[in-house]
Amino acid sequence: MIFKDRGIEIKTREQIISMRAAGLVVGRTLELLRGEVKPGITTGELDAIAEDAIRSAGATPSFLGYHGFTGSICASVNDEIVHGIPGDRVLAEGDLISIDCGAIVNGWHGDAAITVGVGQAAPELLELARICEESMWQGFAAARLGGRLSDISAAVERHVRANSAYGIVEDFVGHGIGTAMHQPPNVPNFGKAGKGPKLVEGLALAVEPMLTLGKQDNHTLEDDWTVVTDDGLAAAHTEHTFTLTPQGPWVLTALDGGEAKLKELGVTFGPLAD
């Protein structure tokens, strides 16, 4: 393992493949939860399903106990942007829920998030979630070995601005990931291209746009975790962990490695053989 300047962790090929194992646990858990989201279920019940799935796969939940956090997932509903604590909240028809999940396998982390409508959610909420997810994929599509970190950030912002008037949350950003869940460098969802650390082999990043239906201004509730919009309007959050190989991006937390979506965007898919 090599450490570059700025404290950035660079992984070997074998270590990236180990991260894929953690990523698959996260990806499978989120797909399971996507199918369980329905009116009447509590966020605590979703959390229990997630913890069981993670542990049954031989992994450890990244979030549980992290700085005192009490859940295996973050479950953020409607105006909650991130870090919602799972509990007795009952999901209702038309809600929008963002589920963030992390898992550790043999010391390596995976981290991803989805936003899902509950029952028949309003079209404006589903569109918010769609643009959020699409902007993340545009970030991956802009990443090239030898490029700069802010190429990702600029692509995320460009897609959001071209397709909506949504707020882009600036207080919370993506991050490096590997032997710890949160590592340098930060990955903002806004900015000009061509700035920041160089994108090199062995760098793993969690890219996670957070968009709001109104303004991006926010505050943290008295639980010291849950971040909500100041105007009470809905938010969406999407995340995947990815890396770059000589062939192209490899999305470690996507079940297909990102192949289908990257090909749709005209980007060469870059998996490593295990």
C-alpha positions in Angstrom: 0.0 0.0 0.0 1.4 3.4 -1.0 0.4 6.7 0.5 0.6 9.7 -1.8 0.7 13.4 -0.7 -2.4 14.8 1.0 -2.8 11.5 2.9 -4.6 9.7 0.0 -4.6 5.9 0.2 -3.6 4.1 -3.0 -4.6 0.5 -3.2 -3.0 -2.4 -5.1 -4.9 -4.4 -7.7 -5.5 -7.1 -5.1 -6.8 -4.6 -2.5 -9.2 -3.1 -5.0 -10.6 -6.6 -5.7 -11.1 -7.0 -2.0 -13.0 -3.8 -1.9 -15.2 -5.2 -4.7 -16.3 -8.0 -2.2 -17.4 -5.3 0.3 -19.1 -3.4 -2.5 -21.1 -6.4 -3.6 -22.4 -6.8 0.0 -23.5 -3.2 0.0 -25.1 -3.4 -3.5 -27.0 -6.6 -2.7 -28.2 -5.2 0.6 -29.5 -2.0 -1.0 -31.3 -4.0 -3.7 -32.9 -6.1 -0.9 -34.0 -2.9 0.9 -35.3 -1.4 -2.3 -37.8 -4.2 -2.5 -38.8 -3.9 1.1 -39.6 -0.2 1.0 -43.4 0.1 1.2 -46.1 2.0 3.2 -46.3 0.7 6.8 -42.7 -0.5 7.3 -40.6 1.4 9.8 -37.1 2.6 9.2 -36.0 0.5 12.1 -37.4 -2.6 10.4 -35.4 -1.7 7.3 -32.3 -1.4 9.5 -32.8 -4.8 10.9 -33.1 -6.3 7.5 -29.9 -4.6 6.4 -27.9 -5.7 9.4 -29.0 -9.3 9.0 -28.1 -9.2 5.3 -24.7 -7.7 5.9 -23.8 -10.1 8.7 -25.2 -13.1 6.8 -22.7 -12.3 4.0 -19.8 -12.5 6.5 -19.4 -8.7 6.6 -19.7 -6.0 9.3 -21.9 -2.9 9.1 -19.7 0.1 8.6 -22.2 2.6 10.2 -23.2 0.7 13.4 -21.3 2.4 16.3 -19.5 4.9 14.0 -19.0 7.9 16.2 -21.9 6.5 18.3 -24.4 6.0 15.3 -27.0 3.5 16.3 -28.0 2.1 12.9 -26.6 -0.1 10.2 -28.1 2.2 7.6 -28.9 5.9 7.4 -32.6 6.2 6.6 -33.5 9.8 5.6 -37.1 10.6 4.7 -38.5 13.5 2.7 -36.8 16.7 3.9 -34.0 14.7 5.6 -30.9 15.0 3.4 -28.5 12.5 5.1 -27.7 10.7 8.4 -31.3 9.9 9.4 -31.3 7.5 12.3 -33.5 4.4 11.8 -36.1 3.8 14.4 -39.9 3.8 14.8 -40.8 6.1 12.0 -43.4 4.5 9.8 -43.1 5.1 6.0 -46.2 6.5 4.4 -47.6 6.4 0.9 -45.8 9.1 -1.2 -42.7 9.5 1.0 -39.3 9.6 -0.4 -36.5 7.7 1.4 -32.8 7.8 1.0 -31.0 4.7 2.3 -27.2 4.9 2.8 -25.4 1.6 3.6 -21.8 0.6 4.3 -20.1 -2.8 4.9 -16.6 -4.0 5.8 -15.1 -7.2 4.4 -11.6 -8.2 5.6 -10.9 -4.6 6.6 -12.1 -3.0 3.4 -15.1 -0.7 3.1 -17.9 -0.3 0.5 -20.4 2.6 0.7 -23.5 3.4 -1.4 -26.9 5.0 -1.2 -30.2 4.9 -3.1 -33.3 7.1 -3.0 -36.7 5.3 -3.4 -40.3 6.4 -3.6 -42.7 4.8 -1.1 -45.7 3.5 -2.9 -46.9 6.0 -5.5 -44.6 9.0 -4.8 -45.2 12.2 -6.6 -43.6 12.6 -10.1 -41.6 15.6 -8.9 -40.0 13.5 -6.1 -39.2 10.7 -8.5 -37.7 13.2 -10.9 -35.5 14.6 -8.1 -34.2 11.1 -7.3 -33.6 10.4 -11.0 -31.6 13.5 -11.7 -29.6 12.9 -8.5 -28.7 9.4 -9.7 -28.0 10.5 -13.2 -25.6 13.3 -12.0 -23.6 10.7 -10.1 -23.2 8.6 -13.3 -22.1 11.6 -15.2 -19.4 12.1 -12.6 -18.1 8.6 -13.2 -18.3 9.1 -17.0 -16.1 12.2 -16.7 -13.3 10.4 -14.7 -10.1 9.5 -16.6 -6.7 8.3 -15.4 -4.5 11.4 -15.4 -7.5 13.7 -15.0 -8.3 15.7 -11.9 -10.7 15.0 -9.1 -12.8 18.1 -9.8 -13.6 16.7 -13.3 -16.1 14.5 -11.4 -17.4 17.4 -9.4 -17.9 19.6 -12.4 -19.7 16.9 -14.4 -22.1 16.3 -11.5 -22.9 20.0 -11.2 -23.2 20.5 -15.0 -25.8 17.7 -15.3 -27.9 19.1 -12.4 -27.8 22.6 -13.7 -28.6 21.6 -17.2 -31.7 19.6 -16.2 -33.1 21.3 -13.1 -33.2 24.2 -10.6 -32.5 21.8 -7.7 -30.2 22.8 -4.9 -26.9 21.1 -4.7 -25.9 20.5 -1.1 -22.4 21.8 -0.5 -21.9 21.1 3.2 -21.7 17.3 2.7 -19.6 15.7 -0.1 -18.2 12.4 -1.3 -14.9 11.1 -0.1 -12.0 8.6 -0.5 -12.6 5.2 0.9 -10.6 2.0 1.6 -9.3 0.8 5.0 -11.6 3.5 6.5 -15.0 4.6 5.4 -14.1 8.3 5.1 -10.7 9.2 3.8 -9.1 12.1 1.8 -9.8 13.4 -0.7 -13.2 15.1 -0.4 -15.3 14.9 -3.6 -17.6 17.9 -3.9 -20.6 17.8 -6.1 -19.8 21.2 -7.6 -16.9 23.1 -9.0 -14.7 23.7 -12.0 -12.9 20.9 -13.8 -9.2 20.4 -13.8 -8.6 21.0 -10.1 -7.5 18.8 -7.2 -5.6 15.6 -6.9 -4.8 13.6 -10.0 -6.9 10.5 -10.7 -4.6 7.5 -10.6 -4.9 3.7 -10.5 -5.6 2.4 -7.0 -7.7 5.5 -5.9 -11.2 4.6 -4.7 -13.8 7.3 -4.3 -17.4 7.4 -3.0 -19.3 9.9 -5.2 -22.6 11.0 -3.6 -24.7 13.9 -4.9 -27.3 15.3 -2.5 -30.0 17.4 -4.2 -32.9 19.4 -2.8 -36.2 20.3 -4.3 -35.7 23.8 -3.0 -32.7 25.6 -1.6 -29.7 23.6 -0.4 -29.6 25.4 3.0 -29.8 22.9 5.8 -29.3 22.3 9.5 -28.7 19.3 11.9 -31.4 18.3 14.3 -31.0 17.9 18.0 -30.0 14.2 17.6 -26.7 15.6 16.2 -27.0 13.4 13.1 -30.1 14.0 11.0 -29.6 16.8 8.4 -32.7 18.5 7.1 -33.5 21.2 4.6 -34.3 24.6 6.0 -37.3 25.1 3.8 -38.8 21.7 4.6 -38.7 20.5 0.9 -37.6 17.1 -0.1 -34.0 15.9 -0.7 -32.4 13.0 -2.6 -29.1 11.2 -2.1 -27.4 8.7 -4.4 -23.9 7.1 -3.9 -21.6 4.5 -5.3 -18.0 3.6 -4.6 -15.8 3.4 -7.7 -12.3 3.2 -9.0 -10.4 3.7 -12.3 -8.5 1.0 -14.1 -6.5 1.3 -17.3 -9.7 0.2 -19.1 -12.1 2.7 -17.4 -14.3 3.1 -14.4 -15.3 0.2 -12.2 -18.2 0.8 -9.9 -17.5 -1.4 -6.9 -20.9 -1.2 -5.2 -23.0 -1.7 -8.4 -24.0 -5.4 -8.9 -22.9 -5.3 -12.5 -19.9 -3.1 -11.8 -21.6 -0.2 -13.6 -21.4 -1.9 -17.0 -24.8 -1.2 -18.3 -25.0 2.4 -17.3 -21.4 3.2 -18.4 -22.0 1.6 -21.8 -25.2 3.7 -22.1 -23.1 6.8 -21.5 -20.5 5.7 -24.1 -17.8 4.9 -21.5 -15.6 1.9 -21.5 -16.3 -0.4 -18.5 -13.1 -1.3 -16.6 -13.4 -4.3 -14.3 -10.4 -6.2 -12.9 -10.5 -10.0 -13.0 -10.4 -11.6 -9.6 
